[in-house]
Amino acid sequence: MLQWIKRRAERNRTAEKLYGSVVTAARQPFFYEELGVPDTPEGRFELVALHLFLALEGLRARPPADADLIRRTIEAFVSDMDDCMREMGVGDLTVPKKVKRAAAAFYERAAAYRRGLTADGPLGLATCVDSYLFGGSGSGAADALAGYTYAMTEALKAEPFEALLARGALTRLIGESGTKVS
């Protein structure tokens, strides 16, 4: 009878570990130092959203797609957003509204990234990345980040997100997709 509780707790730990991998990937110094992603709460959110999208797409691409793990990973993201906003001093009454906006922003970006990867092609994805991460400035770093996103998508077809991160493949993919941008 207690077996389902144990499985549920294990699934939550797996989702939290996957989300931890997402945050670790989003904190790679290369994004901030070389590509010029703003090292602000907004810039960090955008990179977490991009990497969360990649991790979830990787789960969806692997048969059979694990809907429960996807849902629990999104719950870990929402919980992290709640914690972060409280740490930044956002008032208790405002936190739920801001968390809801953050979740909606993630889903908006995920839809745009998915469109960019499929229908819009490389230019569409670069435009999308530029819009979200660089405020539509026309930064050349958006092309490098779009290339990285494509490379990650391909790599995730063969290997899980957290495995790529553990063996340092994300750093290699970052280096392959873009050179130093000034």
C-alpha distance (Angstrom), angle and dihedral (degrees) to the residues before:
residue distance angle dihedral
M1 . . .
L2 3.79 . .
Q3 3.79 91.8 .
W4 3.84 92.7 91.3
I5 3.82 90.2 55.2
K6 3.78 90.1 52.8
R7 3.84 91.8 48.2
R8 3.80 90.8 47.6
A9 3.81 92.4 51.3
E10 3.80 90.0 47.7
R11 3.83 91.2 51.0
N12 3.82 90.0 50.5
R13 3.81 90.8 51.4
T14 3.81 90.6 48.9
A15 3.81 91.0 50.5
E16 3.80 92.2 47.5
K17 3.79 90.4 49.1
L18 3.81 90.6 50.3
Y19 3.80 91.0 48.5
G20 3.82 89.0 48.4
S21 3.81 87.5 55.0
V22 3.80 89.0 51.5
V23 3.80 91.8 53.2
T24 3.81 91.7 45.5
A25 3.79 90.5 52.1
A26 3.80 91.6 48.2
R27 3.81 91.0 52.5
Q28 3.81 95.1 59.1
P29 3.83 105.1 134.4
F30 3.81 91.4 -135.4
F31 3.80 91.8 73.8
Y32 3.79 92.4 56.2
E33 3.78 102.4 31.6
E34 3.79 102.2 38.0
L35 3.80 105.4 23.0
G36 3.78 95.9 36.5
V37 3.79 98.9 -127.3
P38 3.81 103.1 168.8
D39 3.80 110.4 -100.6
T40 3.79 91.5 -137.1
P41 3.79 132.0 113.2
E42 3.81 87.9 -96.1
G43 3.82 93.9 49.4
R44 3.79 91.8 47.1
F45 3.82 90.2 48.1
E46 3.80 90.7 52.5
L47 3.80 92.5 51.9
V48 3.81 91.9 46.2
A49 3.83 89.0 50.2
L50 3.82 91.3 49.5
H51 3.81 93.1 49.0
L52 3.80 92.9 42.9
F53 3.78 88.1 53.3
L54 3.82 90.1 50.6
A55 3.81 93.2 48.1
L56 3.80 92.7 48.5
E57 3.80 92.4 45.7
G58 3.78 87.7 51.5
L59 3.81 89.6 54.5
R60 3.80 91.6 47.3
A61 3.80 91.9 50.1
R62 3.79 94.2 55.1
P63 3.80 113.1 81.3
P64 2.91 121.6 -96.1
A65 3.81 95.8 32.7
D66 3.80 109.6 -136.8
A67 3.81 103.5 -132.3
D68 3.80 93.1 175.8
L69 3.82 93.2 54.2
I70 3.81 90.5 45.7
R71 3.81 90.8 52.0
R72 3.80 93.3 46.6
T73 3.81 91.8 48.3
I74 3.79 90.0 53.2
E75 3.81 88.3 49.3
A76 3.83 88.7 53.5
F77 3.82 88.4 52.2
V78 3.82 91.9 50.3
S79 3.79 91.0 47.6
D80 3.81 90.4 50.0
M81 3.81 91.1 50.1
D82 3.82 89.1 51.9
D83 3.81 91.5 50.1
C84 3.82 93.2 46.0
M85 3.78 93.4 50.5
R86 3.78 92.0 49.4
E87 3.84 89.7 49.4
M88 3.81 89.7 51.8
G89 3.79 89.0 55.7
V90 3.79 100.1 -106.5
G91 3.81 108.6 161.8
D92 3.80 118.6 -100.8
L93 3.80 92.9 -118.1
T94 3.81 92.6 51.8
V95 3.81 98.6 45.0
P96 3.82 97.3 81.5
K97 3.81 91.8 51.6
K98 3.80 92.5 48.6
V99 3.80 92.4 46.1
K100 3.80 89.1 51.2
R101 3.82 89.2 51.6
A102 3.82 90.9 48.5
A103 3.82 91.2 51.3
A104 3.81 90.6 47.7
A105 3.81 89.6 48.9
F106 3.80 90.1 52.4
Y107 3.81 92.2 51.6
E108 3.81 90.6 47.2
R109 3.79 91.0 52.0
A110 3.79 92.9 44.4
A111 3.81 90.3 54.5
A112 3.81 91.2 47.7
Y113 3.82 93.1 47.2
R114 3.81 90.8 47.8
R115 3.81 90.0 50.9
G116 3.80 90.1 47.3
L117 3.79 91.8 51.4
T118 3.79 93.8 49.1
A119 3.79 119.2 19.3
D120 3.79 105.5 16.3
G121 3.80 98.6 45.8
P122 3.81 128.1 -151.2
L123 3.81 95.6 -40.7
G124 3.80 91.9 51.5
L125 3.79 92.1 49.1
A126 3.81 92.4 47.6
T127 3.82 90.0 49.9
C128 3.79 90.3 49.6
V129 3.82 92.9 48.1
D130 3.80 90.4 46.6
S131 3.79 91.1 51.1
Y132 3.80 95.8 50.1
L133 3.80 102.4 34.4
F134 3.78 103.4 30.0
G135 3.80 103.4 27.0
G136 3.80 93.2 -112.6
S137 3.80 93.0 -63.8
G138 3.80 93.6 143.9
S139 3.79 91.1 -116.5
G140 3.79 116.4 179.0
A141 3.79 86.3 -138.1
A142 3.81 88.2 73.9
D143 3.82 89.2 66.8
A144 3.81 90.3 51.5
L145 3.80 91.4 48.2
A146 3.82 91.1 47.5
G147 3.81 88.8 51.6
Y148 3.79 89.6 49.4
T149 3.82 90.0 50.5
Y150 3.81 91.2 52.1
A151 3.81 91.5 47.2
M152 3.80 91.4 48.8
T153 3.79 91.4 49.8
E154 3.79 90.6 54.4
A155 3.81 93.4 44.4
L156 3.81 91.2 50.3
K157 3.79 90.3 59.9
A158 3.80 88.2 67.5
E159 3.79 103.8 31.1
P160 3.84 137.5 25.6
F161 3.82 118.8 -103.1
E162 3.79 96.1 -113.7
A163 3.82 91.1 49.1
L164 3.81 90.7 53.4
L165 3.78 90.0 50.6
A166 3.82 94.0 45.8
R167 3.80 93.9 54.5
G168 3.81 93.7 44.6
A169 3.79 95.3 -110.7
L170 3.81 92.6 134.6
T171 3.78 90.9 63.2
R172 3.80 89.9 49.3
L173 3.81 91.4 49.1
I174 3.80 90.7 49.3
G175 3.79 90.5 52.4
E176 3.81 93.4 46.1
S177 3.79 95.4 48.9
G178 3.75 98.8 50.6
T179 3.72 140.8 13.1
K180 3.74 126.9 -146.8
V181 3.78 110.1 -49.6
S182 3.79 118.8 -157.4
